[in-house]
């Protein structure tokens, strides 16, 4: 759950992605934008498709480098952003069978909605539900790798909106009496498929922990940077995104394809086999 409106979160998320990508990219590693263009799909409607490569070898745990060379651990991400619905598919060319799918539904609610992803009985039985509190940063290996900050939300108050501070058990107020207004929730369904005997389970758990750490830090930043993005329009952010994509690829020494051509729009992929599902409510 987040202390902002659904419309505000769309702006906050876009700004956060741009800033975090810029912070994590240098000449040695980081984010390379391959494509960024509109798409249209029967299920999702119209939105923006992006394809990216993540070269973050220095963040790879040592046990994983015993299975593959560091330069082989490059992740390819494809995203279909039709906000308030989004879908992201992450694969690793070196581990061809690995697939992580993240489906997100954003709602203007307090986290009480049930089965927003329309799962069947079998999927609901396998599902694990977890609530994330942005005031409580994670402290495991992956939070360190992602770059978790020690920002204290109990002492923060937005100058532009007057929101904050977020005191202890602030989410309880939302759940019980809707004391925080506005508020919205990002419902994320994480599906991980790692069909490798011997190390698949360990890699599966590592990927899940990494995604959780990323969810925590990225949503902390959305509120932490509220005075930077509040009042910005999506048109302004689109201009910044185009400039940012070029800047990222200049840093990493690549070119980016930016187009609004609608003749060759990518289709959403078929769902992969579900090995692990987790709904994360932020």
DOKOL-922711 format. One line per field, with one value per residue: residue in one letter; x, y, z of N, C-alpha, C in turn. Coordinates in steps of 0.05 Angstrom, whole numbers. Layout:
N
rest (A,...)
nx (X,...)
ny (Y,...)
nz (Z,...)
cax (X,...)
cay (Y,...)
caz (Z,...)
cx (X,...)
cy (Y,...)
cz (Z,...)
END
This chain:
282
rest (X,X,X,X,X,X,X,X,X,X,X,X,X,X,X,X,X,X,X,X,X,X,X,X,X,X,X,X,X,X,X,X,X,X,X,X,X,X,X,X,X,X,X,X,X,X,X,X,X,X,X,X,X,X,X,X,X,X,X,X,X,X,X,X,X,X,X,X,X,X,X,X,X,X,X,X,X,X,X,X,X,X,X,X,X,X,X,X,X,X,X,X,X,X,X,X,X,X,X,X,X,X,X,X,X,X,X,X,X,X,X,X,X,X,X,X,X,X,X,X,X,X,X,X,X,X,X,X,X,X,X,X,X,X,X,X,X,X,X,X,X,X,X,X,X,X,X,X,X,X,X,X,X,X,X,X,X,X,X,X,X,X,X,X,X,X,X,X,X,X,X,X,X,X,X,X,X,X,X,X,X,X,X,X,X,X,X,X,X,X,X,X,X,X,X,X,X,X,X,X,X,X,X,X,X,X,X,X,X,X,X,X,X,X,X,X,X,X,X,X,X,X,X,X,X,X,X,X,X,X,X,X,X,X,X,X,X,X,X,X,X,X,X,X,X,X,X,X,X,X,X,X,X,X,X,X,X,X,X,X,X,X,X,X,X,X,X,X,X,X,X,X,X,X,X,X,X,X,X,X,X,X)
nx (17,7,16,-15,-51,-81,-70,-27,11,23,54,95,118,140,177,210,232,263,301,325,347,385,419,441,471,532,595,613,571,499,436,412,375,336,289,234,171,103,48,-6,-55,-102,-118,-94,-100,-80,-13,55,111,172,239,294,363,396,455,485,529,564,530,516,507,560,557,527,559,591,565,559,594,607,597,558,512,467,407,347,294,226,173,104,69,9,-16,-69,-53,0,53,110,164,220,281,339,390,432,413,368,317,297,249,217,157,120,61,21,-31,-59,-95,-143,-146,-146,-116,-148,-174,-191,-161,-148,-122,-150,-142,-145,-173,-131,-86,-94,-89,-35,-13,24,14,37,47,77,113,131,160,194,253,287,340,373,418,402,377,420,447,411,411,391,366,373,334,291,225,193,208,199,167,128,141,111,62,47,43,59,93,106,86,100,66,33,4,-35,-74,-95,-116,-155,-186,-183,-151,-111,-105,-97,-97,-68,-60,-11,-17,20,34,78,110,151,194,239,265,310,349,377,398,357,316,343,359,310,289,327,317,265,273,305,270,233,264,274,222,210,250,243,190,195,227,191,156,193,216,175,169,199,175,122,68,88,75,52,68,113,145,150,183,229,239,253,300,328,334,369,413,427,444,486,521,533,550,518,466,398,333,282,216,152,124,70,63,91,80,95,69,36,66,51,28,77,93,72,112,121,83,70,35,46,31,34)
ny (-24,46,114,150,174,135,157,190,152,128,168,172,121,118,160,141,94,115,145,107,72,105,115,64,52,49,53,1,-34,-43,-16,-29,-3,-33,-30,15,29,41,-5,-50,-91,-145,-163,-127,-78,-12,10,18,-14,-42,-64,-90,-98,-123,-114,-133,-155,-150,-153,-205,-264,-302,-358,-368,-354,-398,-431,-408,-363,-294,-257,-282,-278,-244,-209,-208,-165,-157,-113,-97,-43,-22,15,20,-34,-81,-121,-160,-196,-235,-261,-304,-310,-347,-386,-417,-438,-411,-368,-310,-282,-224,-199,-142,-108,-47,-14,33,27,-2,-48,-92,-120,-182,-235,-207,-219,-260,-316,-388,-444,-480,-449,-410,-440,-452,-402,-352,-300,-235,-177,-114,-66,-1,29,-5,-26,-80,-124,-163,-201,-187,-138,-106,-112,-89,-38,-16,37,74,108,147,144,159,208,240,289,310,368,390,363,354,304,251,248,175,137,85,24,46,25,-6,29,42,-8,-16,30,65,111,137,179,203,133,76,11,-35,-94,-149,-205,-256,-302,-357,-397,-446,-495,-532,-585,-598,-546,-513,-500,-469,-426,-407,-388,-349,-313,-298,-272,-230,-202,-186,-152,-112,-94,-71,-30,2,21,48,89,114,143,170,205,241,297,310,289,303,337,335,319,264,272,304,267,228,254,260,205,188,218,198,143,146,169,130,88,113,116,62,49,36,36,60,38,79,87,105,73,33,-13,-59,-81,-112,-174,-197,-249,-319,-347,-375,-439,-447,-447,-423,-378,-313,-264,-197,-144,-76)
nz (0,-13,5,-32,-90,-144,-194,-181,-166,-216,-239,-201,-202,-254,-252,-211,-233,-275,-247,-212,-250,-274,-231,-223,-267,-303,-338,-336,-321,-316,-339,-403,-454,-501,-534,-538,-542,-566,-554,-572,-547,-544,-493,-455,-476,-498,-490,-466,-491,-469,-476,-444,-423,-367,-338,-285,-258,-213,-171,-165,-127,-97,-98,-143,-185,-190,-221,-270,-314,-296,-337,-365,-337,-351,-351,-387,-397,-411,-417,-411,-406,-388,-355,-309,-307,-313,-342,-335,-360,-345,-367,-373,-417,-412,-376,-404,-394,-351,-323,-302,-284,-275,-256,-251,-217,-205,-157,-131,-71,-4,2,11,-28,-60,-96,-145,-191,-214,-205,-210,-170,-159,-166,-128,-82,-82,-77,-43,2,15,52,42,77,69,105,129,115,80,104,83,40,-12,-7,4,-45,-81,-62,-15,25,88,99,140,150,192,206,164,124,72,35,-7,-7,45,67,111,176,167,214,264,250,212,170,194,209,159,143,182,191,149,154,128,74,8,-13,-44,-76,-99,-130,-137,-175,-173,-212,-216,-254,-254,-278,-262,-243,-180,-169,-178,-140,-102,-133,-148,-99,-89,-130,-117,-68,-86,-119,-81,-49,-86,-96,-46,-39,-86,-79,-31,-50,-85,-50,-19,-56,-67,-68,-111,-157,-153,-182,-234,-303,-344,-396,-390,-364,-403,-440,-408,-402,-453,-462,-419,-433,-477,-451,-414,-448,-473,-431,-423,-472,-517,-568,-572,-592,-607,-620,-648,-681,-702,-730,-720,-669,-607,-582,-522,-485,-479,-417,-373,-344,-278,-222,-174,-138,-117,-84,-76,-37,-39)
cax (0,22,1,-18,-73,-74,-59,-1,29,33,76,116,132,156,200,228,246,283,322,340,363,408,437,454,485,557,608,618,546,475,413,413,348,336,266,215,151,75,37,-35,-61,-131,-122,-85,-106,-58,7,82,128,201,257,319,383,407,482,490,546,576,511,510,519,584,550,516,581,604,549,561,611,593,588,535,489,454,379,332,268,206,150,81,57,-17,-25,-60,-44,27,64,139,176,249,294,368,398,449,395,347,291,289,230,203,135,108,36,13,-56,-59,-122,-146,-159,-129,-104,-167,-185,-183,-158,-150,-110,-168,-130,-163,-171,-105,-66,-99,-78,-6,-5,32,8,55,44,102,111,153,176,211,271,298,368,387,438,391,372,446,453,393,419,371,374,364,317,272,199,180,217,196,142,130,136,91,36,42,40,79,110,93,94,98,40,16,-14,-58,-95,-107,-132,-177,-204,-178,-142,-92,-120,-106,-82,-72,-45,0,-19,39,35,104,110,178,197,268,265,337,353,401,401,333,301,359,358,282,287,343,302,242,284,315,247,221,281,270,196,212,266,231,166,205,236,168,147,216,221,150,172,213,158,95,62,97,55,62,81,140,160,157,206,251,245,267,326,342,342,393,435,435,458,512,539,541,562,500,445,371,312,258,198,124,112,50,60,105,77,99,46,41,73,34,38,94,84,75,126,118,67,68,22,58,14,50)
cay (0,70,138,168,165,117,174,199,129,125,187,165,97,125,176,124,76,131,154,84,62,123,111,38,48,62,42,-27,-49,-27,-21,-22,-2,-43,-19,30,37,35,-31,-53,-120,-150,-167,-105,-52,4,16,21,-38,-37,-87,-80,-117,-115,-125,-126,-177,-145,-159,-233,-279,-318,-386,-370,-352,-424,-445,-394,-340,-270,-243,-296,-273,-220,-213,-193,-158,-146,-103,-86,-25,-11,24,8,-62,-84,-148,-161,-223,-233,-286,-304,-326,-369,-407,-413,-446,-394,-347,-297,-266,-207,-186,-123,-94,-25,-6,55,14,-5,-74,-112,-134,-210,-248,-187,-231,-280,-342,-411,-455,-492,-427,-397,-458,-450,-375,-341,-271,-220,-148,-99,-40,15,40,-26,-36,-106,-123,-187,-196,-174,-110,-93,-112,-70,-11,-7,60,74,132,144,156,170,236,253,301,322,397,396,350,353,277,241,224,149,127,56,11,64,9,-16,50,39,-32,-17,53,82,136,149,186,180,108,57,-14,-49,-123,-161,-234,-265,-331,-364,-423,-452,-525,-543,-604,-594,-518,-497,-490,-448,-403,-397,-373,-325,-294,-287,-253,-207,-186,-173,-129,-91,-82,-54,-5,19,34,67,112,128,162,186,226,253,325,313,282,313,360,329,306,241,282,312,243,215,268,252,177,186,229,179,119,152,174,104,73,126,108,34,46,24,53,51,41,92,90,103,58,15,-35,-83,-81,-139,-186,-208,-277,-338,-351,-398,-458,-436,-463,-409,-354,-297,-238,-178,-120,-54)
caz (0,-16,12,-55,-108,-166,-214,-171,-167,-243,-243,-182,-211,-278,-243,-195,-251,-289,-229,-203,-272,-277,-209,-223,-293,-309,-362,-333,-319,-312,-355,-431,-466,-529,-548,-522,-562,-559,-563,-568,-543,-538,-464,-440,-489,-507,-470,-474,-490,-467,-475,-431,-413,-341,-333,-257,-250,-187,-150,-166,-105,-104,-104,-169,-204,-193,-242,-295,-313,-290,-360,-375,-320,-360,-351,-407,-386,-429,-401,-424,-386,-396,-329,-283,-309,-325,-342,-339,-363,-343,-374,-374,-440,-404,-365,-424,-384,-329,-330,-280,-294,-254,-265,-230,-218,-187,-150,-111,-48,20,3,19,-51,-61,-122,-166,-215,-225,-204,-205,-144,-156,-163,-102,-61,-83,-74,-17,2,32,53,45,91,58,126,140,94,85,112,74,19,-36,-1,0,-73,-93,-53,5,41,115,101,163,143,216,209,137,117,45,34,-27,-2,74,76,129,175,169,241,267,246,197,152,209,207,133,142,200,191,126,165,109,49,-8,-11,-66,-72,-122,-126,-155,-176,-182,-219,-222,-266,-256,-279,-263,-221,-163,-159,-186,-117,-90,-151,-146,-74,-92,-148,-102,-49,-101,-128,-58,-41,-106,-91,-22,-43,-106,-69,-12,-65,-96,-31,-10,-76,-74,-73,-136,-179,-150,-200,-261,-320,-358,-420,-382,-358,-429,-451,-392,-407,-479,-457,-401,-447,-492,-432,-403,-468,-477,-409,-426,-498,-535,-580,-564,-612,-597,-642,-643,-703,-692,-749,-710,-640,-595,-568,-496,-487,-464,-390,-369,-324,-252,-202,-149,-141,-92,-88,-59,-36,-29)
cx (17,5,-1,-41,-62,-60,-30,19,40,56,100,132,150,181,220,244,269,306,338,357,388,428,453,470,511,570,611,592,523,453,417,385,349,313,248,194,123,68,7,-41,-90,-136,-116,-93,-81,-39,34,98,157,215,284,337,394,434,490,507,557,556,504,523,540,577,539,537,596,589,551,580,595,582,564,510,477,424,365,303,250,182,129,66,32,-30,-54,-54,-18,35,93,148,206,261,324,377,416,433,369,319,280,270,216,182,123,84,26,-14,-55,-87,-122,-161,-138,-118,-122,-178,-174,-182,-162,-139,-127,-156,-151,-158,-143,-84,-70,-88,-48,4,3,27,25,49,72,97,135,170,195,229,282,328,383,407,427,384,398,453,436,401,400,382,363,347,295,246,184,188,213,168,145,123,114,64,28,38,64,78,93,103,91,69,21,-4,-38,-81,-109,-126,-157,-197,-199,-169,-123,-107,-103,-88,-88,-55,-36,-1,-2,38,61,103,138,180,227,271,293,341,378,403,377,319,316,358,330,279,304,329,279,251,293,291,234,237,277,243,197,226,253,206,174,213,213,158,169,221,196,152,187,194,130,90,71,75,68,76,110,157,167,181,231,259,261,296,342,351,368,417,445,453,484,531,550,551,545,481,418,352,288,240,169,109,94,47,72,104,80,74,55,47,52,46,55,83,91,89,123,102,67,55,35,40,31,33)
cy (25,94,158,157,148,133,183,176,124,143,179,141,103,140,159,106,91,137,130,72,79,119,85,32,63,48,12,-44,-31,-35,-11,-24,-11,-31,-5,41,29,6,-31,-83,-123,-151,-141,-78,-38,9,20,-4,-29,-63,-77,-104,-106,-130,-116,-148,-174,-152,-189,-248,-298,-346,-390,-368,-378,-440,-433,-370,-314,-256,-257,-290,-245,-226,-196,-190,-147,-138,-92,-69,-12,-2,31,-22,-64,-113,-146,-190,-220,-261,-282,-321,-350,-392,-404,-420,-428,-372,-337,-279,-250,-192,-167,-110,-72,-16,17,43,11,-33,-97,-128,-163,-220,-229,-198,-253,-308,-364,-423,-467,-471,-413,-414,-456,-422,-368,-310,-257,-190,-135,-72,-23,28,20,-37,-64,-104,-148,-180,-180,-145,-94,-91,-91,-42,1,17,58,99,127,159,166,199,252,265,316,352,404,386,350,325,267,256,198,136,96,46,29,49,-2,4,48,15,-31,6,72,110,151,154,207,156,90,32,-25,-79,-137,-192,-243,-295,-337,-393,-428,-482,-537,-561,-597,-566,-501,-485,-467,-423,-390,-379,-347,-304,-282,-266,-227,-189,-172,-149,-106,-78,-63,-28,13,34,54,93,128,149,181,209,241,282,331,308,294,338,355,315,282,249,291,288,228,228,260,223,174,196,209,154,123,156,148,89,87,118,80,28,33,45,42,56,54,98,91,89,36,-10,-61,-85,-109,-148,-196,-238,-294,-342,-376,-415,-446,-455,-450,-384,-339,-271,-219,-153,-97,-28)
cz (0,-9,-10,-72,-130,-188,-206,-173,-195,-249,-226,-192,-235,-270,-228,-213,-265,-271,-219,-225,-276,-255,-210,-249,-295,-333,-360,-333,-315,-331,-384,-443,-495,-545,-528,-542,-554,-568,-559,-567,-535,-508,-448,-451,-499,-484,-482,-470,-487,-465,-465,-425,-387,-338,-305,-244,-221,-165,-149,-142,-114,-111,-132,-191,-208,-215,-269,-293,-308,-314,-374,-360,-326,-362,-372,-396,-409,-412,-419,-404,-397,-370,-328,-284,-323,-324,-350,-341,-363,-349,-374,-397,-433,-393,-381,-413,-361,-338,-305,-292,-271,-266,-243,-237,-197,-182,-129,-87,-25,23,10,-4,-53,-90,-145,-193,-227,-226,-199,-178,-139,-151,-137,-79,-60,-76,-45,-18,23,30,57,57,82,80,138,119,101,91,103,52,-4,-31,-4,-29,-88,-86,-34,22,70,121,122,156,168,220,183,134,91,46,15,-20,27,84,92,156,176,195,242,265,230,179,167,208,180,132,159,197,168,135,146,83,34,-3,-35,-61,-99,-116,-146,-153,-189,-187,-228,-232,-270,-256,-282,-238,-206,-152,-165,-162,-104,-107,-150,-121,-75,-109,-133,-82,-62,-109,-104,-49,-60,-102,-67,-28,-64,-96,-46,-27,-77,-76,-21,-29,-84,-81,-99,-160,-177,-167,-229,-276,-334,-384,-413,-376,-383,-442,-435,-397,-433,-476,-439,-415,-463,-474,-421,-423,-476,-456,-413,-454,-519,-547,-572,-588,-599,-620,-633,-665,-691,-709,-738,-680,-628,-581,-541,-499,-472,-437,-388,-347,-296,-233,-175,-154,-115,-99,-67,-60,-24,-29)
END
